Amino acid sequence: MSEAQVLLRGDRLGLGQPRREMLPEYHRWENDPGTVLGYGNQFPQAWETREAGWAGQRGNHNYPQFEVMRLEDAAPVGITTLMVNTFVRTAEFIIVLAPEARGKGYATEATRLTLDWAFHLGALRMVWLKVLEPNTAGIAAYEKAGFQQSGRMRQSGFWLGRPVDELLMDALPEDFTGPSALASQLP
């Protein structure tokens, strides 16, 4: 397995480039029932579909992804994605955490690191996300990272088989408070 390359360091986590040999692990995380529930999907994705999508994602500069890893042991714990709209300099944010990494505060730090990159290197004007209203842990993590609730799509998602609202959240560069991990790493 190739060694993880840390591009941006936080307190406990770092962002690096996703690695092809980690694809089976990413696929496991994405098909975990908790992840499927959180996305409002109903069914897992086939391995062949995930594998076929890898090259397209990696070759698309409007779809930057980051492997999230613990700094103490370089163990991967998640993936973050920015789906960039280059015409208006905004992006949709997506995060997937390994099931065993949930509940440890990693979502907040991984989100902050990705926003740091998006605003300070990617020069994005705004980053947004959708989250199912019953996902209170996700909402809390996103708010701690700098996102604010900005809207609601009524009954547009599913949670445990029931239609639920999806909340829209967004973050602007001025919402990114506190120290920048990027700024602290520059000379």
Backbone hydrogen bonds in HBPLUS format (Angstrom, degrees):
<---DONOR---> <-ACCEPTOR-->    atom                        ^
c    i                          cat <-CA-CA->   ^        H-A-AA   ^      H-
h    n   atom  resd res      DA  || num        DHA   H-A  angle D-A-AA Bond
n    s   type  num  typ     dist DA aas  dist angle  dist       angle   num
A0007-LEU N   A0015-LEU O   2.60 MM   8  5.56 162.2  1.63 157.3 164.0     1
A0008-LEU N   A0015-LEU O   3.26 MM   7  5.16 150.4  2.35 136.6 140.8     2
A0015-LEU N   A0008-LEU O   2.83 MM   7  5.16 152.5  1.90 145.7 155.0     3
A0010-GLY N   A0013-LEU O   2.70 MM   3  5.22 153.0  1.77 167.1 172.0     4
A0071-LEU N   A0012-ARG O   2.86 MM  59  5.65 171.1  1.87 145.0 145.4     5
A0014-GLY N   A0069-MET O   2.80 MM  55  5.35 145.5  1.92 150.6 160.7     6
A0069-MET N   A0014-GLY O   2.98 MM  55  5.35 164.2  2.01 150.0 154.6     7
A0016-GLY N   A0067-GLU O   2.84 MM  51  5.02 149.6  1.93 144.8 153.9     8
A0067-GLU N   A0016-GLY O   2.73 MM  51  5.02 155.2  1.79 132.4 138.6     9
A0022-MET N   A0019-ARG O   2.89 MM   3  5.40 153.9  1.96 115.4 124.1    10
A0023-LEU N   A0020-ARG O   3.04 MM   3  5.43 166.5  2.06 116.1 120.0    11
A0025-GLU N   A0022-MET O   2.89 MM   3  5.31 122.3  2.23 111.8 126.9    12
A0026-TYR N   A0022-MET O   2.92 MM   4  6.25 160.2  1.96 156.3 162.9    13
A0027-HIS N   A0023-LEU O   2.86 MM   4  6.01 162.1  1.89 154.6 159.5    14
A0028-ARG N   A0024-PRO O   3.01 MM   4  6.24 147.7  2.11 136.8 145.2    15
A0029-TRP N   A0025-GLU O   3.00 MM   4  6.36 160.0  2.04 153.7 158.0    16
A0030-GLU N   A0026-TYR O   2.90 MM   4  6.17 162.2  1.93 154.8 159.7    17
A0031-ASN N   A0027-HIS O   3.05 MM   4  6.18 138.2  2.23 142.8 152.7    18
A0032-ASP N   A0029-TRP O   3.28 MM   3  5.29 162.4  2.31 102.9 108.0    19
A0035-THR N   A0032-ASP O   2.89 MM   3  5.28 124.6  2.21 111.5 126.1    20
A0036-VAL N   A0032-ASP O   2.95 MM   4  6.25 166.2  1.97 162.4 166.9    21
A0037-LEU N   A0033-PRO O   2.89 MM   4  6.00 160.0  1.93 147.0 152.6    22
A0038-GLY N   A0034-GLY O   2.98 MM   4  6.08 159.3  2.03 137.7 143.7    23
A0039-TYR N   A0035-THR O   2.96 MM   4  6.20 146.6  2.07 152.6 160.7    24
A0041-ASN N   A0036-VAL O   3.06 MM   5  5.23 135.9  2.27 160.1 159.9    25
A0040-GLY N   A0037-LEU O   2.98 MM   3  5.07 143.0  2.12 101.2 112.7    26
A0049-THR N   A0046-ALA O   3.15 MM   3  5.31 123.0  2.49  99.7 113.4    27
A0050-ARG N   A0046-ALA O   3.10 MM   4  6.46 161.8  2.13 154.6 159.3    28
A0051-GLU N   A0047-TRP O   2.81 MM   4  5.99 170.0  1.82 161.6 164.6    29
A0052-ALA N   A0048-GLU O   2.97 MM   4  5.99 157.3  2.03 138.9 145.4    30
A0053-GLY N   A0049-THR O   3.09 MM   4  6.25 141.8  2.24 140.6 150.3    31
A0054-TRP N   A0051-GLU O   3.25 MM   3  5.39 150.1  2.34 102.5 111.0    32
A0057-GLN N   A0053-GLY O   3.01 MM   4  6.17 155.7  2.07 154.5 161.3    33
A0058-ARG N   A0054-TRP O   2.91 MM   4  6.12 169.9  1.92 161.2 164.0    34
A0059-GLY N   A0055-ALA O   2.95 MM   4  5.97 146.6  2.06 145.1 153.3    35
A0060-ASN N   A0057-GLN O   3.26 MM   3  5.33 164.8  2.28 106.7 111.0    36
A0063-TYR N   A0060-ASN O   3.04 MM   3  5.49 153.2  2.12 121.6 122.7    37
A0084-VAL N   A0062-ASN O   2.80 MM  22  4.87 143.1  1.93 140.5 149.3    38
A0082-LEU N   A0064-PRO O   2.98 MM  18  5.58 159.7  2.03 163.9 169.9    39
A0066-PHE N   A0080-THR O   2.83 MM  14  5.23 154.8  1.89 152.0 156.3    40
A0080-THR N   A0066-PHE O   2.93 MM  14  5.23 156.7  1.99 146.4 154.2    41
A0068-VAL N   A0078-GLY O   2.76 MM  10  4.85 178.3  1.76 133.4 133.8    42
A0077-VAL N   A0068-VAL O   2.73 MM   9  5.67 170.1  1.74 154.0 156.8    43
A0070-ARG N   A0075-ALA O   2.90 MM   5  5.40 160.0  1.94 149.3 150.0    44
A0074-ALA N   A0070-ARG O   2.79 MM   4  5.08 127.1  2.07 141.1 152.4    45
A0098-ALA N   A0077-VAL O   2.86 MM  21  5.30 170.7  1.87 137.3 138.2    46
A0079-ILE N   A0096-VAL O   2.86 MM  17  5.32 151.5  1.94 151.4 160.6    47
A0096-VAL N   A0079-ILE O   2.90 MM  17  5.32 155.6  1.96 158.6 163.8    48
A0081-THR N   A0094-ILE O   2.83 MM  13  5.08 152.0  1.91 151.6 153.8    49
A0094-ILE N   A0081-THR O   2.99 MM  13  5.08 151.0  2.08 145.9 148.6    50
A0083-MET N   A0092-GLU O   2.83 MM   9  4.99 164.2  1.85 146.2 151.1    51
A0092-GLU N   A0083-MET O   3.05 MM   9  4.99 154.8  2.12 124.9 127.8    52
A0085-ASN N   A0090-THR O   2.78 MM   5  5.41 172.6  1.79 156.9 158.2    53
A0089-ARG N   A0085-ASN O   2.88 MM   4  5.70 120.3  2.24 146.5 163.9    54
A0090-THR N   A0085-ASN O   3.39 MM   5  5.41 151.5  2.47 137.8 141.5    55
A0125-ARG N   A0089-ARG O   2.68 MM  36  5.65 163.9  1.71 164.5 169.3    56
A0091-ALA N   A0126-MET O   3.12 MM  35  6.70 136.9  2.31 142.1 154.3    57
A0128-TRP N   A0091-ALA O   2.85 MM  37  6.31 158.6  1.90 158.3 165.6    58
A0093-PHE N   A0128-TRP O   2.72 MM  35  5.92 156.9  1.77 165.6 172.7    59
A0101-ALA N   A0098-ALA O   2.85 MM   3  5.19 158.1  1.89 116.8 124.3    60
A0102-ARG N   A0099-PRO O   3.43 MM   3  5.65 167.7  2.44 107.9 111.4    61
A0110-ALA N   A0106-TYR O   2.80 MM   4  5.88 169.5  1.81 160.8 164.4    62
A0111-THR N   A0107-ALA O   2.95 MM   4  5.93 153.5  2.02 141.5 149.0    63
A0112-ARG N   A0108-THR O   2.92 MM   4  6.14 160.5  1.96 150.6 156.0    64
A0113-LEU N   A0109-GLU O   2.91 MM   4  6.13 164.1  1.94 153.6 157.5    65
A0114-THR N   A0110-ALA O   3.04 MM   4  6.18 155.5  2.10 141.7 148.4    66
A0115-LEU N   A0111-THR O   2.89 MM   4  6.13 157.7  1.94 151.6 157.9    67
A0116-ASP N   A0112-ARG O   2.83 MM   4  6.01 154.7  1.89 149.4 156.9    68
A0117-TRP N   A0113-LEU O   3.04 MM   4  6.32 159.2  2.08 146.5 150.8    69
A0118-ALA N   A0114-THR O   2.85 MM   4  6.06 164.3  1.88 148.6 153.6    70
A0119-PHE N   A0115-LEU O   2.89 MM   4  6.01 165.5  1.91 157.2 158.6    71
A0120-HIS N   A0116-ASP O   2.91 MM   4  5.78 160.9  1.95 147.5 153.9    72
A0121-LEU N   A0117-TRP O   2.91 MM   4  5.16 152.9  1.98 134.5 140.9    73
A0122-GLY N   A0117-TRP O   2.84 MM   5  6.14 160.8  1.87 156.8 159.8    74
A0124-LEU N   A0118-ALA O   3.00 MM   6  5.71 168.5  2.02 147.9 149.9    75
A0127-VAL N   A0171-ALA O   2.99 MM  44  5.34 159.6  2.03 151.9 158.5    76
A0171-ALA N   A0127-VAL O   2.77 MM  44  5.34 145.3  1.89 157.5 167.8    77
A0129-LEU N   A0169-MET O   2.85 MM  40  5.36 146.6  1.96 152.9 156.2    78
A0169-MET N   A0129-LEU O   2.99 MM  40  5.36 161.4  2.03 150.6 153.0    79
A0131-VAL N   A0167-LEU O   2.96 MM  36  5.28 150.4  2.04 145.7 154.8    80
A0167-LEU N   A0131-VAL O   2.70 MM  36  5.28 164.8  1.72 164.3 158.8    81
A0135-ASN N   A0132-LEU O   2.91 MM   3  5.54 157.2  1.96 123.5 131.0    82
A0133-GLU N   A0165-ASP O   2.95 MM  32  5.68 173.1  1.96 158.9 156.7    83
A0136-THR N   A0134-PRO O   2.84 MM   2  5.54 133.7  2.05 107.8  93.4    84
A0139-ILE N   A0135-ASN O   3.05 MM   4  6.36 163.8  2.08 154.0 158.7    85
A0140-ALA N   A0136-THR O   2.98 MM   4  6.10 163.6  2.01 145.9 150.2    86
A0141-ALA N   A0137-ALA O   3.03 MM   4  6.25 159.2  2.08 147.4 153.0    87
A0142-TYR N   A0138-GLY O   2.92 MM   4  6.15 163.6  1.94 156.3 160.5    88
A0143-GLU N   A0139-ILE O   2.92 MM   4  6.14 159.6  1.97 152.4 158.1    89
A0144-LYS N   A0140-ALA O   3.00 MM   4  6.20 158.0  2.05 148.1 153.9    90
A0145-ALA N   A0141-ALA O   3.10 MM   4  6.31 139.0  2.27 140.2 151.0    91
A0145-ALA N   A0142-TYR O   3.16 MM   3  5.07 125.8  2.47  91.9 106.0    92
A0147-PHE N   A0142-TYR O   2.96 MM   5  5.40 159.4  2.00 149.8 143.2    93
A0146-GLY N   A0143-GLU O   3.15 MM   3  5.20 149.1  2.25 100.3 109.4    94
A0148-GLN N   A0170-ASP O   2.85 MM  22  5.50 154.2  1.92 145.0 151.1    95
A0170-ASP N   A0148-GLN O   2.88 MM  22  5.50 151.9  1.96 152.0 156.6    96
A0150-SER N   A0168-LEU O   2.76 MM  18  5.48 176.7  1.76 146.3 146.6    97
A0168-LEU N   A0151-GLY O   2.94 MM  17  4.83 173.3  1.94 121.0 123.1    98
A0153-MET N   A0166-GLU O   2.78 MM  13  5.15 164.8  1.81 157.7 162.8    99
A0166-GLU N   A0153-MET O   2.96 MM  13  5.15 163.2  1.99 144.8 149.0   100
A0157-GLY N   A0164-VAL O   2.97 MM   7  5.20 165.6  1.99 164.8 161.1   101
A0164-VAL N   A0157-GLY O   2.82 MM   7  5.20 156.7  1.87 127.4 132.3   102
A0159-TRP N   A0162-ARG O   2.83 MM   3  5.29 155.1  1.89 148.1 155.2   103
A0162-ARG N   A0159-TRP O   3.03 MM   3  5.29 166.7  2.04 113.9 117.8   104
A0175-ASP N   A0172-LEU O   2.82 MM   3  5.18 150.1  1.91 114.0 124.0   105
A0176-PHE N   A0173-PRO O   3.10 MM   3  5.34 153.7  2.17 105.4 113.6   106
A0177-THR N   A0175-ASP O   2.98 MM   2  5.76 115.6  2.41 113.1  96.4   107
A0184-SER N   A0180-SER O   3.15 MM   4  6.36 151.7  2.24 144.1 151.2   108
A0185-GLN N   A0182-LEU O   3.00 MM   3  5.29 147.9  2.11 106.3 116.2   109
A0186-LEU N   A0183-ALA O   3.40 MM   3  5.42 156.2  2.46  99.6 106.2   110
